[in-house]
Amino acid sequence: MPVDLRAEFTGAGMTVLKGNLNYRRLVGDRLWPPVILFGGMVGYLSSPVVALRTLKSDVIVGVDAATVAWLDGSGTAWRISGRHAVV
């Protein structure tokens, strides 16, 4: 994270991000295994983080293995359809 942007977040009680693109930036816009913990991905921020997002891309973290297996077995494009969301 650029130093000037990090300074903007310093002292924040909570950081709230909204939207698919902001979420993707937050977790590095990579195809991580979906079971990687969200908190481990955003630990570089100095405050607690809340991300609000409708799934419209394959990038996702913080989903438990049973949920991933259920959604993968549903036969739908759950990661990109816009029908699911995460907080």
C-alpha distances in whole Angstrom, upper triangle without the diagonal:
4,6,8,7,6,10,11,11,12,16,16,18,17,15,16,15,18,19,19,16,14,15,14,11,10,12,11,14,16,19,19,22,23,24,20,20,17,16,15,13,11,12,8,9,11,14,16,15,18,17,20,21,24,24,24,22,23,19,20,19,21,25,27,30,33,31,30,33,35,33,33,37,37,37,35,32,30,26,27,30,28,31,29,26,24,22
4,6,5,6,9,10,11,13,16,17,20,19,16,18,17,20,21,21,18,16,17,17,13,13,15,14,17,19,23,23,26,26,27,24,23,21,20,19,17,15,15,11,12,13,16,19,18,20,20,23,24,27,27,27,25,26,22,23,23,25,28,31,33,36,35,33,37,38,36,36,40,40,40,38,35,33,29,30,32,31,34,32,29,27,25
4,5,5,6,9,10,11,14,15,19,19,17,19,19,22,23,24,21,18,20,20,16,16,18,17,20,22,26,25,28,29,30,26,25,23,21,20,18,16,16,12,12,13,16,19,19,21,22,25,26,29,30,30,28,29,26,26,25,27,30,33,35,38,37,36,39,41,39,39,43,43,43,41,38,36,32,33,36,34,36,34,31,29,27
4,5,5,7,9,10,14,14,18,18,16,18,18,21,23,23,21,18,20,20,17,16,19,19,21,24,27,27,30,30,31,28,27,24,23,22,20,18,18,14,13,14,16,19,19,21,22,24,26,29,30,30,29,30,26,27,27,28,32,34,37,40,38,37,40,42,40,40,44,44,44,41,38,36,33,33,35,33,36,34,31,29,27
4,5,5,7,9,12,12,16,15,13,15,14,17,19,20,17,14,16,17,13,13,16,16,18,21,25,24,27,27,28,25,24,21,20,20,17,15,15,12,10,11,13,16,15,18,18,20,22,25,26,26,25,26,23,24,23,25,28,31,34,36,34,33,37,38,36,37,40,40,41,38,35,33,29,29,32,30,32,30,27,25,23
4,5,5,6,10,11,14,14,12,15,15,18,20,21,19,16,17,18,14,13,16,16,19,21,24,24,26,26,27,24,22,19,17,17,16,13,12,9,8,8,11,14,14,17,18,21,22,26,27,27,26,27,23,23,22,23,27,30,32,35,33,33,36,38,36,36,40,40,41,38,35,33,30,30,33,31,33,31,27,25,23
4,5,5,9,10,14,14,13,16,17,20,22,24,22,18,20,21,18,16,19,19,22,25,28,27,30,30,30,27,25,22,20,21,19,16,15,12,10,10,12,15,16,19,20,23,25,28,29,30,29,30,27,27,26,27,30,33,36,38,37,36,40,41,39,40,43,43,44,42,38,36,33,33,36,33,36,33,30,27,25
4,6,8,8,12,12,11,13,14,17,20,22,20,16,18,20,17,15,19,19,22,25,28,27,30,29,30,27,25,22,20,21,19,16,16,13,11,10,11,14,14,17,18,20,22,26,27,28,28,29,26,26,25,26,29,32,35,37,35,35,39,40,37,39,42,42,43,40,37,34,31,32,34,31,33,31,28,25,23
4,6,6,9,9,8,11,12,16,18,20,19,15,16,18,15,13,16,18,20,23,26,25,27,26,27,24,22,18,17,18,16,13,13,11,7,7,8,11,11,14,15,18,20,24,25,27,26,27,24,23,22,23,26,29,32,34,32,32,36,37,35,36,39,39,40,38,35,32,29,30,32,29,31,29,25,23,20
4,6,9,10,10,14,16,19,22,24,22,19,19,21,19,16,19,20,23,26,28,27,29,28,28,25,23,20,18,19,18,14,13,11,8,6,8,11,13,16,18,21,24,27,29,30,30,30,27,26,24,24,28,30,33,36,34,34,38,39,37,38,42,42,43,41,38,35,32,33,35,33,34,32,28,25,22
4,6,9,10,14,16,20,23,25,24,20,21,23,21,18,21,23,26,28,31,29,31,30,30,27,24,21,18,20,20,16,15,14,10,8,8,11,13,16,18,21,24,28,30,31,31,32,29,27,26,25,29,31,34,36,35,35,39,39,38,40,43,43,44,42,39,36,34,35,36,34,35,32,29,26,22
4,5,7,10,13,16,20,22,22,18,18,21,19,16,19,21,24,26,29,27,29,28,28,25,22,19,17,19,18,15,14,13,10,8,6,9,10,12,15,18,21,25,27,28,28,29,26,25,23,23,26,29,32,34,32,32,36,37,35,37,40,40,41,38,36,33,31,32,33,30,32,29,25,22,19
4,7,10,13,17,20,23,23,19,19,22,21,17,20,23,25,27,29,28,29,27,27,24,21,18,16,18,19,15,14,15,11,9,6,7,9,11,15,17,20,24,26,28,29,30,26,25,23,22,25,27,31,32,30,31,35,35,34,36,39,38,40,38,36,32,30,31,33,30,31,28,24,21,18
4,6,10,13,17,19,19,16,15,19,17,14,17,20,22,24,26,24,26,24,24,22,18,15,13,16,16,12,13,13,10,9,5,5,6,8,11,13,17,20,22,25,25,26,23,21,20,19,22,24,27,29,27,28,31,32,30,32,35,35,37,34,32,29,27,28,29,26,27,24,20,17,14
4,7,10,13,16,16,12,12,15,14,11,14,17,18,21,23,22,24,22,22,20,17,14,13,15,14,11,12,12,8,9,6,6,5,6,8,11,14,18,20,22,22,23,20,19,18,17,20,23,27,28,26,26,30,30,29,30,34,33,35,32,29,26,24,25,26,24,25,22,18,16,13
4,7,10,13,13,10,10,14,13,11,14,17,18,20,22,21,23,21,22,20,18,14,14,17,15,12,14,14,11,13,10,9,6,5,6,8,11,15,17,19,20,21,18,17,17,17,19,22,25,27,24,25,28,28,26,28,31,31,32,29,27,24,21,22,23,20,21,19,15,13,10
4,7,9,10,6,7,11,10,9,12,14,15,18,19,19,21,19,20,19,17,13,14,16,14,12,15,15,12,14,12,11,8,6,5,6,8,12,14,16,16,18,15,15,15,16,18,21,24,26,23,23,27,27,25,26,30,29,30,27,24,21,19,19,20,17,19,17,13,12,10
4,7,8,6,7,11,11,10,13,15,15,18,19,20,22,19,21,20,19,15,16,19,16,15,18,18,16,18,16,14,11,8,6,5,6,9,12,13,14,17,15,14,15,16,18,22,24,26,23,22,26,26,23,25,28,27,27,24,22,19,17,17,18,14,16,14,11,10,9
4,6,5,6,9,10,11,13,14,13,16,17,18,20,18,20,20,19,16,18,20,17,16,19,19,18,20,19,17,14,11,8,6,5,7,9,10,11,14,12,13,15,16,17,21,24,25,22,21,25,24,21,23,26,24,25,21,19,16,14,13,14,11,14,13,10,10,11
4,6,5,6,9,10,11,12,10,13,14,15,17,15,18,18,18,15,17,19,16,15,19,19,18,21,20,19,15,13,9,8,5,6,7,7,8,10,9,10,13,15,16,20,22,23,20,19,22,22,19,20,23,22,22,19,16,14,11,10,12,10,13,12,10,10,11
4,5,5,6,9,10,10,9,12,14,16,18,17,20,19,19,16,18,19,16,15,19,18,17,21,20,19,16,14,11,11,9,10,10,9,9,12,10,12,14,17,18,22,24,26,23,21,25,25,22,23,26,25,25,22,18,17,14,13,15,13,16,15,13,13,14
4,5,5,6,9,10,9,13,15,16,19,17,20,18,18,14,16,17,14,12,16,15,14,17,16,16,12,11,8,9,9,11,12,12,12,14,11,12,14,16,18,22,24,26,23,22,26,26,23,24,28,27,27,24,21,19,16,15,18,15,18,17,14,13,13
4,5,5,6,9,8,11,13,13,15,14,16,15,14,11,13,14,11,10,14,14,13,17,16,14,11,10,7,8,7,10,10,11,10,11,9,9,10,12,14,18,20,22,20,18,22,23,20,21,25,24,25,22,19,16,13,14,16,14,16,14,11,10,10
4,5,5,6,4,8,10,11,14,13,16,14,15,12,14,15,11,11,15,15,15,19,18,17,14,13,10,11,10,11,10,10,8,9,6,8,10,13,15,19,20,23,20,18,22,23,20,20,24,24,24,21,18,16,13,13,16,15,17,15,13,13,14
4,6,5,5,9,12,13,16,16,18,16,16,13,15,15,11,10,14,13,13,16,17,16,13,14,11,13,12,14,14,14,12,13,10,11,12,15,18,21,23,26,23,22,25,26,24,24,28,28,28,25,21,20,16,16,19,18,21,19,17,15,16
4,6,7,10,13,12,15,14,16,14,13,10,11,11,8,7,10,10,10,13,13,13,10,11,9,12,12,14,14,15,14,14,11,11,11,13,16,19,21,24,22,21,24,26,23,24,27,27,28,25,22,20,17,18,20,19,21,19,16,14,13
4,6,7,10,9,12,11,13,11,11,8,10,9,6,7,10,10,11,15,15,14,12,12,11,13,13,15,14,15,13,12,8,8,8,11,14,17,19,21,20,18,21,23,21,21,25,25,26,24,21,19,15,17,20,19,21,18,16,14,14
4,6,9,9,13,13,15,13,14,12,13,12,8,9,12,12,13,17,18,17,15,16,14,16,15,17,16,16,13,12,9,10,11,14,16,20,21,24,22,20,23,25,23,23,26,27,27,25,22,20,17,17,21,20,23,21,19,17,17
4,7,9,12,12,15,14,15,13,15,15,11,12,16,15,16,20,21,20,17,17,14,16,14,15,13,12,10,9,6,9,11,14,16,19,20,23,21,19,22,24,21,20,24,25,24,22,18,17,14,14,18,17,20,18,17,16,17
4,6,9,11,13,12,14,13,16,14,11,13,16,16,18,22,22,22,19,19,16,18,16,17,14,14,10,9,6,9,10,14,15,18,18,22,20,17,20,22,20,19,22,23,23,21,18,17,13,14,18,19,21,19,18,17,19
4,7,8,11,11,14,13,16,15,12,15,18,19,21,24,24,23,20,20,17,19,16,17,13,13,10,7,5,7,9,12,13,16,16,19,17,14,17,19,17,15,19,20,20,18,15,15,11,13,17,18,20,18,17,16,19
4,6,8,7,10,11,14,12,10,13,16,17,19,22,23,21,19,19,17,18,17,17,15,15,12,9,7,7,7,10,11,13,13,17,16,13,16,18,17,15,19,21,21,20,17,16,13,15,19,19,21,18,17,16,18
4,6,6,9,11,14,13,12,15,17,19,21,24,24,22,20,20,18,19,18,18,15,17,14,10,9,8,7,9,9,11,10,13,13,10,12,15,14,13,16,18,19,18,16,15,13,16,19,20,20,18,17,16,18
4,6,8,9,13,12,11,14,17,19,20,23,23,20,18,17,15,16,15,15,13,14,12,9,8,5,4,6,6,8,8,11,10,7,10,13,12,11,15,16,17,16,14,12,10,14,16,17,17,14,14,12,14
4,6,9,11,11,11,14,16,19,20,23,22,20,18,18,16,18,17,18,15,18,16,13,11,8,6,5,5,5,6,10,9,8,11,13,13,13,16,18,19,19,18,15,14,17,20,20,20,16,16,14,15
4,6,9,8,8,11,13,15,17,20,20,17,16,16,15,18,17,19,17,19,17,14,11,9,5,6,8,9,10,13,13,12,14,17,16,16,19,21,23,22,20,18,15,19,21,21,22,19,17,15,15
4,5,5,7,9,10,14,15,17,16,14,13,14,13,16,16,18,17,20,18,16,13,10,6,5,8,9,11,14,14,13,16,18,18,19,22,23,25,24,22,19,17,20,23,22,22,19,17,13,13
4,5,5,7,9,12,12,15,14,11,9,10,10,13,13,16,15,18,16,15,12,9,6,5,8,11,13,16,15,14,18,19,18,19,23,23,25,23,21,18,16,19,21,20,21,17,15,11,11
4,5,5,6,9,10,12,11,9,8,10,11,14,16,19,18,21,20,19,15,13,9,8,12,13,16,19,18,18,21,23,22,23,26,27,29,27,25,22,20,22,25,23,24,20,18,14,12
4,6,5,9,11,13,13,12,11,13,14,17,18,21,20,22,20,19,15,13,10,9,13,14,16,20,19,18,22,24,23,23,27,28,29,28,26,23,21,23,26,25,26,22,20,17,16
4,6,8,10,13,13,12,11,12,12,15,16,19,18,19,17,16,12,11,8,9,13,15,17,20,19,18,21,23,22,22,26,27,28,26,24,22,18,21,24,23,24,21,18,15,15
4,5,6,9,10,9,7,10,10,14,15,18,18,20,18,18,14,13,11,11,15,17,20,23,21,21,24,26,24,25,28,29,30,28,26,23,20,22,25,23,24,21,18,15,14
4,5,7,9,9,9,12,13,17,19,22,22,24,22,21,18,16,13,13,17,19,21,24,24,23,26,28,27,28,31,32,33,32,29,26,24,26,28,27,28,25,22,18,17
4,6,9,10,10,14,15,18,20,23,23,24,23,22,19,18,16,16,20,22,25,28,27,26,29,31,29,30,34,34,35,33,31,28,25,27,29,28,30,27,23,20,19
4,6,8,8,11,13,16,18,22,22,24,23,23,19,18,16,17,20,23,26,28,27,26,30,31,30,31,34,35,36,34,31,28,25,27,29,27,29,26,22,19,17
4,7,9,13,15,19,21,25,25,27,26,27,23,22,19,19,23,25,28,31,29,29,33,34,33,34,37,37,39,37,34,31,28,30,32,30,31,28,25,22,19
4,6,10,13,16,19,23,24,26,26,26,22,21,19,18,21,23,27,29,27,28,31,32,31,32,36,36,37,35,33,30,27,29,31,28,29,26,23,19,16
4,7,10,14,17,20,21,24,24,24,21,18,16,15,18,20,24,26,24,25,28,29,28,30,33,33,34,32,30,27,25,26,28,26,26,23,20,16,13
4,7,10,13,17,18,20,20,21,17,15,14,13,16,19,22,24,22,22,26,27,25,27,30,30,31,29,27,24,21,23,25,22,23,20,16,13,10
4,7,10,13,15,18,18,19,16,14,13,12,15,18,21,23,20,21,24,25,23,25,28,27,29,26,24,21,19,21,22,19,20,17,13,10,7
4,6,10,12,14,15,16,13,12,11,11,14,17,20,22,19,19,23,23,21,22,26,25,26,23,21,18,16,17,18,16,17,14,10,8,6
4,7,10,12,14,16,14,12,13,13,14,18,21,22,18,19,22,22,19,22,25,23,25,22,20,16,15,15,16,13,14,11,8,6,5
4,6,9,10,12,11,10,12,13,13,17,20,21,17,17,20,20,17,19,22,21,22,18,16,13,11,12,12,9,11,9,5,5,7
4,6,9,11,11,11,13,14,14,17,20,20,16,16,19,18,15,17,20,18,19,15,13,10,9,9,9,6,7,6,4,7,9
4,6,8,8,8,11,13,12,16,17,18,15,13,17,16,13,14,17,16,16,13,10,8,5,6,7,5,7,6,5,7,11
4,7,9,10,14,16,15,19,20,21,18,16,19,18,15,15,18,17,16,13,10,9,6,4,6,5,9,9,9,11,14
4,6,8,12,15,15,18,19,20,17,15,18,18,15,14,18,17,16,13,10,9,6,5,8,9,12,11,11,12,15
4,6,10,13,13,16,16,18,15,12,15,16,13,12,16,16,15,13,9,9,5,6,10,11,13,12,12,13,16
4,7,11,11,15,15,18,15,13,16,17,15,14,18,18,18,16,13,11,8,9,13,13,15,13,12,12,14
4,7,8,11,12,15,12,10,14,15,13,13,17,17,18,16,13,11,8,10,13,13,14,11,10,9,12
4,6,9,11,14,12,10,14,16,14,14,18,19,20,18,16,14,11,14,17,16,17,14,12,10,11
4,6,9,12,10,10,13,15,14,15,18,19,21,20,18,15,13,16,18,18,18,14,12,9,10
4,7,8,7,6,10,11,10,12,15,16,18,17,16,13,11,15,17,16,16,12,11,9,11
4,6,6,6,9,10,11,12,14,16,18,18,18,15,14,18,19,19,18,15,14,12,14
4,5,5,6,9,10,10,12,14,17,17,17,15,15,18,20,21,19,16,17,15,17
4,5,5,6,9,10,11,12,15,16,17,14,15,19,20,21,19,16,17,16,18
4,5,5,6,8,10,11,14,14,14,11,12,16,16,17,15,12,13,12,15
4,5,5,6,8,10,12,12,12,10,10,14,15,16,15,12,13,13,16
4,6,5,6,9,11,12,13,11,13,16,17,18,17,15,17,16,19
4,6,5,6,10,11,12,10,13,16,16,17,15,13,15,16,19
4,5,5,8,8,9,7,9,12,12,14,12,10,13,14,17
4,6,7,7,8,8,9,12,13,15,14,13,15,16,20
4,5,8,10,10,12,15,15,17,16,15,18,19,22
4,5,9,8,12,14,13,15,13,13,16,18,21
4,7,8,11,13,12,15,13,14,17,19,23
4,5,9,9,8,11,10,11,14,17,21
4,6,6,6,9,9,10,13,15,19
4,6,5,8,7,7,10,12,16
4,6,8,9,8,9,11,14
4,6,8,9,10,13,16
4,5,7,10,13,17
4,6,7,11,14
4,7,11,14
4,7,11
4,7
4
